[in-house]
Amino acid sequence: MKKTALVLLVLLLTKVSWAQYKPVEQGSTLKFTIKNLGFGVDGSFTGFDGMINFDPQNPASSNFDVTINAATINTDIKMRDESLRGDSYFDVKNYPRIRLSSAKVAATNKSGVYLLTGQLTIKGKSGPVAFPFTIVPAADGYIFKGSFKMKRRDFNIGGTSTVSDDLEVMLTVLAKKA
């Protein structure tokens, strides 16, 4: 009986280890678009880290726990980026990482499209997020692509009234076997 349990445990752990992936910086992007004074402002973050356990045959057993480096915000205007790193926006000194963790991953009725439901944490404040994503097999892993809309003030990301509360986040994450 102990041997059977041990064999099952080893097989289970082996199965899980086959499905573990790490985000790879080269080939991954997090971009956002927000309006300021009515004009679209684009920006990006880098510094991907975390773990992705993904099995396209069994998405319910999958989970995502990934972060980005908040200090890497880049809008192509150095003075604005410094302001965004400050206390009233991302407060990167006290909150260096932005985190996305899944609570549920499910297949949709479209082939190759999945739905992630989870928590987004910015500046120590967590809020629900749900969005569809696609996968494309890549060498030793997958490319995950998805986008979602969010409200910056839900996460205490301040700013003047000239900056819209709504923004769109677009993710492309290249993840390779860990």
C-alpha positions in Angstrom: 0.0 0.0 0.0 2.8 2.4 0.9 4.6 1.6 -2.4 1.4 2.4 -4.4 0.9 5.7 -2.6 4.5 6.6 -3.2 4.3 5.7 -6.9 1.1 7.8 -7.2 2.7 10.7 -5.4 5.8 10.6 -7.7 3.6 10.4 -10.8 1.5 13.4 -9.6 4.6 15.5 -8.8 6.1 14.5 -12.1 3.0 15.6 -13.9 3.0 18.9 -12.1 6.6 19.6 -12.8 6.0 19.1 -16.5 3.5 21.9 -16.4 5.6 24.5 -14.6 6.8 27.5 -16.5 8.6 30.8 -15.7 8.0 34.1 -17.5 10.9 35.0 -19.7 11.7 38.7 -20.0 12.8 38.5 -23.7 9.5 38.1 -25.6 7.2 39.2 -22.8 5.4 42.6 -22.7 3.0 44.4 -20.4 1.6 47.5 -22.1 -1.1 49.9 -21.0 -3.1 52.7 -22.5 -4.7 55.5 -20.5 -6.1 58.9 -21.5 -4.6 62.2 -20.1 -6.2 65.4 -21.1 -8.2 63.3 -23.6 -5.1 62.0 -25.4 -4.0 58.4 -25.3 -0.8 57.7 -23.3 1.0 54.4 -23.8 3.3 52.8 -21.4 4.9 49.6 -20.4 6.5 47.6 -17.6 9.2 44.9 -17.6 10.8 42.8 -14.9 8.6 39.7 -15.2 8.9 37.0 -12.5 6.8 34.2 -11.0 5.5 30.8 -11.8 2.9 29.5 -14.2 1.5 26.0 -13.9 -0.4 25.4 -17.1 -2.0 22.3 -18.6 -4.1 23.0 -21.7 -5.7 19.5 -21.3 -6.7 20.3 -17.7 -7.0 24.1 -17.3 -8.8 23.7 -13.9 -5.5 22.4 -12.4 -3.6 25.5 -13.8 -2.6 28.6 -11.9 -0.7 31.8 -12.5 1.3 33.8 -9.9 3.3 36.4 -11.7 4.8 39.8 -10.9 6.4 42.7 -12.7 8.8 45.3 -11.4 6.7 48.5 -10.7 9.9 50.7 -11.0 10.3 49.8 -14.7 7.3 51.9 -15.8 8.1 53.5 -19.1 6.0 56.1 -20.9 9.0 57.5 -22.9 8.9 60.7 -20.8 11.5 60.5 -18.0 10.0 63.2 -15.8 6.6 61.6 -16.0 8.0 58.2 -15.3 9.7 59.5 -12.2 6.4 61.0 -11.0 4.6 57.7 -11.6 7.2 55.9 -9.4 6.4 58.3 -6.6 4.1 58.0 -3.6 0.9 59.2 -5.2 1.1 56.8 -8.1 2.9 53.5 -7.8 5.0 54.2 -4.7 7.7 51.8 -5.9 9.8 52.3 -2.8 7.2 50.6 -0.6 5.5 48.5 -3.3 8.1 47.3 -5.7 6.1 44.5 -7.4 2.7 44.4 -9.1 1.2 40.9 -8.8 -1.4 38.9 -10.7 -2.5 35.6 -9.2 -5.2 33.3 -10.5 -8.0 31.8 -8.5 -9.4 29.9 -11.4 -8.4 29.0 -15.0 -11.1 27.6 -17.3 -11.5 26.7 -20.9 -14.0 28.7 -23.0 -16.1 27.4 -25.8 -13.5 28.7 -28.3 -10.5 26.5 -29.1 -7.3 27.8 -27.5 -9.0 30.5 -25.5 -9.1 30.3 -21.7 -10.5 32.5 -18.9 -8.4 33.6 -16.0 -10.2 34.8 -12.8 -8.0 36.1 -10.0 -6.6 39.0 -8.1 -4.5 41.9 -9.2 -2.4 43.5 -6.4 -1.0 47.0 -6.8 0.3 49.1 -3.9 -0.8 46.4 -1.4 -4.4 46.6 -2.5 -6.0 43.6 -4.2 -9.0 43.6 -6.5 -10.7 41.0 -8.7 -9.8 40.7 -12.4 -11.1 38.3 -15.1 -10.1 38.2 -18.7 -9.8 35.8 -21.6 -6.4 34.8 -22.9 -5.0 32.7 -25.7 -2.0 30.4 -25.9 0.4 29.6 -28.6 2.9 26.8 -28.1 6.5 28.0 -28.1 9.8 26.2 -27.8 9.8 24.7 -24.3 6.7 26.6 -23.3 3.8 28.9 -24.3 3.1 32.5 -25.3 0.1 33.7 -23.3 -1.8 36.8 -24.6 -4.7 38.6 -23.0 -6.0 42.0 -22.1 -8.3 43.6 -19.5 -9.6 47.0 -18.4 -9.2 48.3 -14.9 -9.8 51.4 -12.8 -6.6 52.9 -11.4 -8.3 54.5 -8.4 -9.4 51.0 -7.3 -5.8 50.5 -6.4 -5.1 54.0 -4.9 -3.1 55.1 -8.0 -3.6 58.8 -7.7 -3.2 61.7 -10.0 -5.1 64.7 -11.3 -8.5 64.8 -12.7 -7.0 65.1 -16.2 -5.9 61.5 -16.1 -8.7 59.0 -16.8 -9.7 56.5 -14.2 -10.0 53.7 -16.9 -7.1 52.1 -18.6 -6.5 49.0 -20.7 -3.7 46.5 -19.9 -2.3 44.2 -22.7 -0.2 41.2 -21.7 2.1 39.0 -23.8 4.0 36.5 -21.6 6.5 34.1 -23.0 6.9 31.3 -20.4 9.4 28.5 -20.6 9.7 25.3 -18.6 11.2 26.0 -15.2 
